């Protein structure tokens, strides 16, 4: 069993123990993902770029908690839609490598359509 499969099993058990299956559908979870991602942003809203790399321990813990909520949501949506996240990630990275060849994007922050 891969780590992602283990995490999926943990999330399934957590949801089942609380009777939340009735509330979990891809649409509702996608909305929740957006909210959780916004909660990550809150921790960086008023800090400088430099400060964002040196968060105090309590804020870093809060960011870790919010990122974990995002990860839980991603895992849950993938589970409900029967998406193999590891395979999907590998395929997407291959696509990204093709879209963003190092020799064309080195040091540049541009979208692939602008290359």
N, C-alpha and C positions, 0 to 999 in steps of 0.2 A: 504494500500500500504506500503510495506516495504521500508526501506531506500535504499536498492539496487535498487528496482524498481523505486524509485524516481530519483536516480542518472542516471539510464538508460534513463528515460524520459528526463532528462536535457541534456544528451549527444545526444540523438536523435534530440531534438529540435535545439541544437547548430549546429549539422552537417547539418540538413535540411535547416536552415537559411542561410548557407553558400554554399549550393549546392555541398557539398562534397561527397554525396552518391556515385557518379560515381567513386570516387577514393578509396572508402572504400570497400575492400574485405578482407577476412581473411588473405590471403598471405601478402598483402601490410601492413596490420595492425600488423601482427606478426613481420615483419621487423622493422616497426616503434617502436614497443615495445622494441625490442633489442636496438635500438638507444637511446630511452628514458632511459632505464635502465643504459646504458653506461654513460649518462649524470648525473645520480645520482652518479655513481662511481667517476666521475671527481672531485666531491667535497671532496672526501676522499683520493684521490690519494697520496698526499704528507703529510698527517697528521699521527700522531701516533695513536695507539689504544686509548690511554687516551684522546687525542685531539678530536677523533671522537665522544666522549660523551659530549663534551663541546664546540660545535660550536658557533661562534659568531652569534648574531642575524641575520645579513644579509646573512650569509652562511646557517643558519638554514632555513631561508625563501626560499632561492634558492633550497635547498634540498626538502622542502615541495612542491614547484612548480613542480619540476621534478617528485616527487612521484605522484603528482596529474595528471601529463601527463601520467605516467605509468597506473594509475588507470583508467583514461579515455580510454586508449587503451584496457585494459583488459575488461572493461565494454562493449566497442564497439564490440570487437571480440565475446564475449559471446552473445551479442544481435544478431549479424548477424548469428551466428550458433545455435541460440535458445537454449542456455545453461542457466539453472537456476543456477546462481553463488552461491547462498546461499545453495542450495541442493548439488551442486558439492563440495563446500567447506566442508560441513558437512560430506559427504561421504569420502572425502579425509582425513579428520582428523580422522575418524574412522579407515581408512586403516593405517594411520600413527601410531595411538595408538597400533594397532596390530603388526606392523613392529618394533616398538620401545618401548617395554614394559619397564617401569621405572626401574624394578629390574635388567634388563640387560644392560641398557644404562646410568644409573645414573652417571653423571659427565664425560661421555666418548663421544668423537666426532667421531663416527664410522658409517659407512653405515650398514644398516640392513643385508646385505649379509655377513658382517664380524662378526656377533654375534654368 
